[in-house]
């Protein structure tokens, strides 16, 4: 079995479930050591914990290490990277994924003047700012290892209307951060890429979906329409995009850019877990 990331060290933030979990699992399947961060230590309304994800990473052939972390706390984030430094002395891959998706649900489709000011703070804090903080602490570890890759999980909402104003602003800011960090990190051989998944079949999306008479399921996003959940990407499809990018010795050529999971699937030739190439819209 090919393990192109054997010996690599990765941190995936917000990996108890959803996209982060799918990324962690695919990195594990590729042989990486994966530090999994998140707040969930016991299952709540949605399944998944950091320990469960880490165990599955190990079962797939990698090494999963759970680190309980609330990304609202700069001190806890610093502790994550101090643990990595103590264990390995270096870092090869940081995936900035943590995001307050459950909080966003109540704010979908609402104009900015009807949103609480907390909506802006939450999107910018557990999103743009949390990714910035993680990158700050990761940088010295990349330098110690001679380079690496940061993947910021973003969205086509950076360029087109999606969900609400704070969401789009947060994703646009994240893509600009990707571009500017890439300039500053290029001399240190650290690449930075924004990744745009389409609609992803996460536990949250499944919980919000309604069954159709045809035996499928769909989700309605207020003001944006109805979407076929069966055509959505799986979290592991997003993970395959990250793993392919991390394993490509020429992947650094994409540094500073935003790329979709489907574009990477076409370029690298991977499919989803069911063998299909998802055809959903660019929503995340």
FENURNOR-V964300 format. One record per backbone hydrogen bond with DSSP energy under -0.5 kcal/mol. NH is the residue of the N-H (numbers start at 1). CO is the residue of the C=O. Records with the same first field share a line. If there is no record, write none. Layout:
NH->CO, CO
//
This chain:
5->30
6->3
7->31
8->5
10->33
11->93
12->35
13->11, 95
15->37
20->17
21->17
22->18
23->19
24->20
25->21
26->22
27->23
28->24
29->25
30->26
31->28
32->27
33->8
34->32, 63
35->10, 33
36->34, 65
37->12, 35
38->67
41->39
44->46
50->40
53->49
54->50
55->51
56->52
57->53
58->54
59->55
60->56
61->58
62->57
63->32
65->34
67->36
69->38
71->69
73->70
74->72
77->73
78->74
79->75
80->76
81->77
82->78
83->79
84->80
85->81
86->82
87->83
88->84
89->84
91->141
92->9
93->9
94->149
95->11
96->94, 151
97->95
100->126
101->99
104->100
105->101
106->103
107->104
108->104, 105
109->163
110->107
114->111
115->111, 112
119->116
120->116, 117
121->117
122->118
123->119
124->120
125->121
126->122
127->125
128->123
129->124
130->125
131->127
132->128
133->129
134->130
135->131
136->132
137->133
138->134
139->135
140->136
141->138
142->138
143->139
144->140
145->141
146->142, 143
147->142
148->189
149->92
150->191
151->94
152->150, 193
153->96, 151
154->152, 195
158->155
159->156
160->156
164->162
168->164
169->165
170->166
171->167
172->168
173->169
174->170
175->171
176->172
177->173
178->174
179->175
180->176
181->177
182->178
183->179
184->180
185->181
186->182
188->185
189->186
190->185
191->148, 189
193->150
194->257
195->152
196->259
197->154, 195
199->281
201->233
202->200
206->202
207->203
208->204
209->205
210->218
212->216
215->212
218->210
219->227
221->219, 225
222->220
224->221
225->221
227->219
229->217, 227
230->217
231->228
232->229
233->199
237->234
238->234
239->235
240->236
241->237
242->238
243->239
244->240
245->241
246->242
247->243
248->244, 245
249->247
251->248
253->250
254->251
255->252
256->192
257->254
259->194
261->196
264->260
265->261
266->262
267->263
268->264
269->265
270->265
272->276
275->272
278->276
279->231
280->231
283->281
//
